[in-house]
Structures are given as structure tokens and as C-alpha cells.
């Protein structure tokens, strides 16, 4: 079953050792944008933004692929 990308981002952020503010800074996105993604308010998120989040979280290629395909 394909996981909702918003739920996946929420899970990844909550499991990260970084705060949302730190992830926002490292990814080049805003804290508000990340929060909106977690809450399902952002729809049709661009792949580049998901990739930025994955890189900021230090995900391996397998998990970045899961994020991009969610």
C-alpha cells in the first residue's frame, strides 16, 4: 500500500534528531511549509522539495526513493 507523502514526511520529521526549524534551514524550505506538509495542507508537492527534505534528513537512497514515490 502506497503511503501518503504527508504522513511519510510527518513520520520522518518526528523520527529525525533535528527540529523542524533545523530541517527547514537545511532544506531551504520554511518551517511553515514543512508544518503544512505534515498537516496535509500542501498538496502536489514538487519532487525537488521532497528531495530537499530527504537530503536534509540524511536519508539513504532507498528512503529518498520511497519519499519520492509516496
Steps between C-alpha positions, in 0.01 A plus 500: 500500500633840399558734796366852494798735444376738770488220755842380391649849539339531843645164606846580365508840673376359830764223490778740405752621756452848350229751585261614229680837503834330433352287222344808345833681508690205351239434230449863398129476581308687766390361833144592403523307174627189681223530759241538225636186333478307826139614545402410144444861395760482222382297203699406190835577658777537244754220483782750549355599838463137607857437391617802702325362808651156445850640466454725806390197701803304381286226347665224303407447135243231581308729734528798267353278229212406734438868572499592131267213413255553786 
